Structure formats: structure tokens, C-alpha cells
Amino acid sequence: MYGYGSSSLWVKTQLLTIDFASSTKEGADENALNEFSRLFVGQYHYIKLTEFILFVARFKLGRYGKFYGYFDTITVGEAFRKFLRERSDELDIIIRRRNNQALEEQQAPVKRNHQPPDDLRVKLNLK
């Protein structure tokens, strides 16, 4: 059900939502979308669906630019590479925070209970 063909269909469907949201004068070309979707799934097979949904949402919000007059798959490809750079930076921050948090948990504060030697305690009249 979620094989190669359905993945490209799913990507195409999401791209059509971008096309609809962009309200360009000229809509997306069906053949170009089909080809782009197949190439996209082949190139970025490791991307989770939730990450792609995040990309689509950010694209619709104008974070990666906009179309000028017509829907352009090359613009989408360039925008996705920007998304991948952002994703990499965001993942680095998350990993760094987790590592720092794990380090802090491992390094429990040392309880210090220094008692001077008995002979010194006697000289200083300490109990």
C-alpha cells in the first residue's frame, strides 16, 4: 500500500496543495509533477512523511520563497534543499541539548563531608 508508486502519488498530492495555496496564474503541469514526484521519492527516500508535511507547511507560509507567475518544480527542489539544511541544524541543536542533559544527569554533585583527622579535631576542639 505504501510502496514506491503510492509515495510518489502522495508527494504529488502535497505539491498540488502548494500549487493551490500559491494561486499562481498558471497551475502545475501534470507531467512535470509526475516526473518530479518520482524523482523526489527516489532521491529523498529517507525523509519521513511528517518531515515532508513540515516542509509543505513551511513552504505554504512563504518561508522558502514564492512562485512568480507559474508553479515551478525547480523552485520546490531548491526550497527543499533549504529545508534539509534547516532540518540538519535543528537536529544538531536537539542532539546537543540531549547530550548536555545526559551529561548533567550523569554528573551528580559530589557530596562533600570532609572531616579533619582526629588529632586535628582535638587540637581545634571540634566535635
Secondary structure, DSSP 4 states (H G I P E B T S, - for coil): --SHHHHHHHHHHHHHHHHHHHT-SB---HHHHHHHHHHHHHH-TTS-HHHHHHHHHHHHTTTT---SSB--HHHHHHHHHHHHHHHHHHHHHHHHHHHHHHHHHHSPPPP------HHHHHHTT--
